[in-house]
């Protein structure tokens, strides 16, 4: 077993890099202004691309969870490479909204979902003894990818244009994902058994494994889904409109457009940085202090972030807006880590792939409701202020729901 230990760190590193690139799905807002400027599309129309990408992201995860049980991680990852490469390269030839909906919204979203599920599921099986921390650390790559790579994408947009940028990203994804497909593999039962026994004794994972059908019949799952949906609603709304919201405040302050854009991009980077950090911190808190502590701080950070954003828009305080962005990124990252940790802690590791995929379906209503509230608010009033107050109420509702979440009785009895 000592010889196998370095290997799980290698697989973790590969997974981290892949998830960092998959996290670029959250950088859609960088493409919003160039596309709207060239084609004259309005904000409500372009926000549909992000909504579609989140919906197909969830669908892709469900497909990956089913395929993993019938094929192998390598095959699922090769399908991922095909979806991402085709979707991004085809996006470079966009001439209409339906076309970008199909290429980026559907193909890229589905590819990221397929890749995220298979990478998480395969790698976490090497860490049954550290489910929270391993989930958080890997998802930190997913959340931090936007911060690390968005400046590169912004530079590419300025020098190459949005069409060539899509093409270059497509080629890069194919190379990376295909390489990952030939490196990642599942651990042997001999390696996992002692670690899994230790994890079950310490309640790091559930004592009994539940499949997807069993999981959705528990009240614990549905209450947790409601909590996740409420928090995700605010997180996705901010991420989808972070740059335009910051540009609104900076534009009102009279800054030149080029300077405002750089500052707005940096503000979005702060969301990504805290998104990644939130996943890592929450993984540690989950393993050390339990799920109740995690859910409480996430909801409180959500409410505090919305208050900061609302007051920032009211008083024209860009620094306070950045603080709000950071809090919201922090809580959103923690929320995503909780979703992963819940799948194994509440329902076991055996069916993690499909169970995690089912849990991500809460992102579908969240992706529809959250970004549209922000987009419609901006179109109707010319400001994002009213939406921030709406989401403050959503945060309080999430805090209330968190007190009703409990581990399933079936797992306790086992």
N, C-alpha and C positions, 0 to 999 in steps of 0.2 A: 504493500500500500504506500510505502514511503516513496517508491518510484513514481507513483501516479500523481502525487501532490503537485509537482511543478506543472503537470499537464492541465490541471483545472485552472491554474492561473493563466496559462497560455490561452485557454478557451475563453476565459473571462476577458482578457485583453482584446481578442478578436471580436468578441461580442460587443464590447464597449465601442470599438471603432466603427463597427457596422451600425450600431444604434445611433451613434453620433451623426452619421450621414443620413440615416432614416429620419432623424429629427428635423432635417431641412424642410419637411412637409409644413412645419410651423412658420417657415420663412415666406409663405405665400404673399404676405403684405408687401414684400419688397418688389414684387412684380405688378402690384395693383396700379400704381401711378403710371408706369410706362405703357401698360395696356390701355388704361383709360385715356391717356393722352393721344395714343395713336388711333384708337377706334371710337372714342367718344362715349364709351360705356359709362353708366352711372354706378355708384357704390353698391347699391342693392344688387345689381346684376353681377358684379365681380365677386361679391361676398358669397354668392351661390357656389363658386368654384371651391372655396374653402369648405363650405358645408358639405358639398358632394365628396370631397376628399376625405372628410372625417367619416361620413357614412360608409364609403367603400373601404376605408381603413378598417372599420369594424367588421364589414363583410369579409374582407380578406383574412382577418384573424380567425373568423369562424371556419372558413375554408381550410386555412392552414391547420387548425386544430383537428379537423376531420382527416385531412391528408396525412398528417403525421402518424396517425394510427394505422394507416393502410400502406404507406410507402416508406419514405425515409427523410430525414432532415435535408440531405443533399438534393433530392429531387425537388422538394418544396423551395429550396433556395435558388435552384436554377430557374424555376418558374418565376420566382421573385425578380431575378435579374432580367428576364424577358419582359415582364410587365413594366419595370422601371425604365429600362432602356428604351423600349418602344414608346412609352408614355411621354417621356421627357423629350426625346428626339422629335416625335410627332408634334409636340406642343410648339416647337420652333416654327411650324408651318401654319400656325393659327391665323385664320382670317374671319372667324365668326365665333359668337358665344357658344353655340352648341358644340363646336369643334374643341374648344378649350375645356368645356365641361366634360367631354368624353375622354380627352387625352390626359389632362392633368387631374381633373376631378375624379374620374373613374379609374383609369389605368394606373396612374401614379399612386393614388390613394390606396387602391387594392394591393399594389406591389409593396407599399410600406407596411400595410397590415399583415400580409403574408410573411414578410421578412421579420418583422418585429416579433410575431408570435413564435415562429420556429426558432429564432435566435434565443429568445427568453426561455422557452420551454426546454430546449436542448441544454443550455448552459446552466440553468437553475438545478437541473438534475444532478449536477456535480456538487451542489451546495445545499443538501437537505438540512445541514446543521446551521446554516446562516441564511435562511430564506429572506428575512427582512433586509439585512445588510446587503446581501448579494443583489436582491431586486433593486434596492435603492441605488447601489453603486452603478449597476448597468444602466438603469433608467436615467441616471445622472448624465450619461453620455447622450441619451435620446433628448433629454431636455436641454443639455448644454450645447448641442450641435448648432443650434441657431446662433448662439453667442459667438462660438468659435469660427463658424463658417460664413455667417451673414456678411461680415466685412469683405470676405473674398468674393461673395456673390455680388455685393454692391459694386465693388471694383470692376468685376466682369461686366456688369450691366452698363457701367459708364464707358468702358473701353470697347467691349465687343457688341453691345446691344442685347436686348432681351432674347432675340431669336438664337443667336450664337451661344448665349449663356445656357439656354435650355439644352442645346446640342452637346455642349461640353459636359454638362452635368450628367446627361444620359450615358455618355461613354464612360465617365468615371464610375458611375454606379454599377454598370455591367462588369467592369474589371474587378471592383472591390467585392461585389456579392459572389461572383463566380469563384474568386480566390477563397472567400470564406466558406463556400460550399464544400471545398476539398480539405478544409482544415477542421471544422467543427464536427464532432461526433458524440454519440451518447456514451456515458460511463458504463462499465461492466457491473452486473449485480453484486459481484464480490466487493467492489469498491464502495458501492452505495450502502449496502446492508448495515454495517456498524454505525455509519453516520446517521442513517435514518432512524435506527433504534434509539440513538442518543437524542435526536431531535424530538422524537415522540415522547420520550420520558420527560423532557423539559417543556413540552407543549409548544415547541416552536412550529411544529406541523400537527395537523389533526391526527388523532389516534386511529381514525377510520377514513378510508378513501371513498369519496362520493363522486359518481360520474355526473355529467351535466343534467341528466333527467332527475336524479336524486337531489341535486343541488337546488334546482328551480322549484322544488316542492317544499323548501324550507322557508319559514318567515324571515329567518336571519338574512337570507340572500336578498329578498325583496326590500327589506328596510335598508340594507346597506346600499342597494342599487339606487334607492331614492336619495340617500345622502350623497352618493357619488354624483348623481345627475345634477343636483342642486349646485354643488361646488364646481363641477366641470362646466356648467352653463356660464358662470362668470369667467372662468379661466379661458375658455375658448373664445368668448366674446372679446376679451382684451387682446388676446394673441392675434386674432383675425384683423383687428383694427388698431393695433398699437401705434404704428407709424402715422396713419392719418389722424388719430386722436392727438398725438403729440404735435403734429404739424398744425392742427387747429389752434392750439394754445400758443405755439411759437409764432404763427402767422399773425395772430391778434396782437402780439408784442412788437410786430413790425420788423422781424428779422429777415434778412435776404433769404430767398428760397433755398439756395445751395447750402448756406449755413444751417438753416432750419432742418433741412433733410439730414445732414450729418448728425445733428443733435438728436433728431427723432430716431434715427437708426441706432444711435448709441443707447437711447432710452429703451428701445426694443431689446437691445443686447443685454441690458440689465434684467429684463424679464427672463431671458434665457439663462443668464448666469444663476439667478436665484431659483429658477425652475430646476436646474441641475442640482444645486446645493440642497434644495428642499427634499429631493428624492433621497439623497444620501443621508441627510439628517433624520428624515422620517424612518428610513430603514433601521437606523441605529436605535431610535426611540421605540419603534415597534418591537424589536427584539429585547430591548432592555426594560421598558416600562409598560408595554402592552398597548393594545389597540385603542383603548379609551383615551389615553393621553394623546395619542396621535390625532384622533378625530377632533378632539377639543381644540388643540392649537391650530389645526387647519381652518376650522370654522371661524375662530377668533381672528386669525390673520386675514381671512377673506373679508370680514366686516371692516377691519381696520384699513385694509387696502382700498376698499371702496370709499370709505370716508375721506381718505387722503386724496383720492382722485377727484371726488366731488368738490372738496374745498379748493383744490388746486385749480380746477376749471373756473370756479367762482372768483378767485382772487388772482388768477393769472400767474400762479407760482409754479414754474417749471420744476424746480427742485422737489417740491412736494409731490408733483405728479410722478417723478421718478421714484420717490419713496413708495408711493402707492403701487406703481408698477412692480417694484421689487417685492413688496409684500404679497401681491397677487401671484407673481411668478413663484415665490416661495411656497405659498399654499397650494398652488396648482401642481407643482412637482411632488409635494407631499401626498396630495390626493391620488396622483397616478401610482405612486409607490404603494399606497394603501390598497389600491385595487389589486395589484399583483400579490401583495403579502396576504390579503384576505383569501385569495383563491387557494393558497397552500395551507395557511394557518387554520382556516375554517373547514376546508373540504379535502385536504390531503394533496400529495404531490403526484400520485399516479395519473390523474386525469387533468393535470394542471393546464396543459395546452388548450383543451377545449373549454375548460371552466374559466380560464382567464379570458379567452375569446368571447365567451358569453357575457362576462362581466363588462367588457369594453363596449357592449351594445348600448350601455347607458349614454355613451357619447353621441349616439344618433339624435335623440331628442334634444340633448344639450347643444349639439352643433347646429340644430335648426333654430332653436329658440334664442340662444345667447347672441350670436352674431347678427341675427335679424333685428333684435331689440336695439342693438347699438346702431346698425345701419339705418333703420327706419327713424330712430330718434334724430340722427344726424341730418337726414333728408328733410324731416318735418320741421325741426327747429333750428337747424344749422349748428347744433351743438350736441356733444355727447353727455352733457351734464345730467339730464333727467334719467338717462339709463343707469348712470352710476348709483343714483338713489334707489332705483328699482332693485339693483343687485345687492345693495346694502340690506334690503329686506329679505332677499333670497339667502344671504349669508346667515341672518338670524334664524331663518327657518331651518337651515342646515344644522346649526348648533342645537336646535331643539330636537331634531331627528336623531342626532348622534347619541342622545341619552337612552334611546330605545334599542340600540344595536347590541346584540348578544350572540355568542357563539352558538351554533346549532346544538340542540339537545342530543341528537343522534351521535355527534362526535364525542360529547362528554360521556355518554353512556358507554360507548365503546372503550 
